[in-house]
Amino acid sequence: MAARKSSPRKIRLLKKIKQNSAVPAWIILKTKRTVRSNPQRRAWRSTDVEVG
C-alpha cells in the first residue's frame, strides 16, 4: 500500500480485502456443500472499491 493514505481509508481497504476472501474449506464441509461460493467476491479489475 502507498504511504499517502489516511488511516481510516486504510482500514476500509483492509475490510474490503478481508471480504474478498474465499469460503473456508471447513465451512463447505460443515454445510455439506450448500455454501460453496462467496457472493461478495469482487474482481479486482472489473469493479471499483469506492472507499474514498
C-alpha positions in Angstrom: 0.0 0.0 0.0 1.2 3.5 -0.7 2.2 5.7 2.2 0.0 8.7 1.4 -3.3 7.3 2.6 -5.2 8.3 5.7 -5.6 5.6 8.3 -9.5 5.4 8.1 -9.1 4.8 4.3 -6.6 2.0 5.0 -9.0 0.4 7.5 -11.8 0.5 4.9 -9.4 -1.0 2.2 -8.4 -3.8 4.7 -12.1 -4.6 5.3 -12.6 -5.0 1.5 -9.5 -7.3 1.3 -11.0 -9.5 4.0 -14.4 -9.6 2.4 -12.9 -10.7 -0.9 -11.6 -14.0 0.5 -12.9 -17.4 -0.4 -15.2 -19.5 1.7 -13.1 -21.7 4.1 -13.0 -25.4 3.3 -14.3 -26.4 6.7 -17.5 -24.4 6.2 -18.0 -26.1 2.8 -17.6 -29.5 4.5 -19.8 -28.5 7.5 -22.7 -27.3 5.3 -22.4 -30.4 3.0 -21.6 -28.1 0.0 -24.7 -26.0 0.3 -22.4 -23.0 0.8 -19.7 -23.1 -1.9 -19.1 -19.6 -3.1 -18.8 -16.1 -1.5 -21.5 -13.8 -3.0 -19.4 -10.8 -2.0 -16.4 -11.8 -4.2 -15.1 -8.9 -6.2 -12.9 -8.9 -9.3 -10.0 -6.5 -8.8 -10.1 -5.3 -12.4 -13.7 -5.1 -13.3 -15.3 -3.5 -10.2 -14.1 -0.5 -8.2 -13.9 -0.4 -4.4 -15.3 3.1 -3.8 -13.7 3.8 -0.4 -12.8 7.4 -1.0 
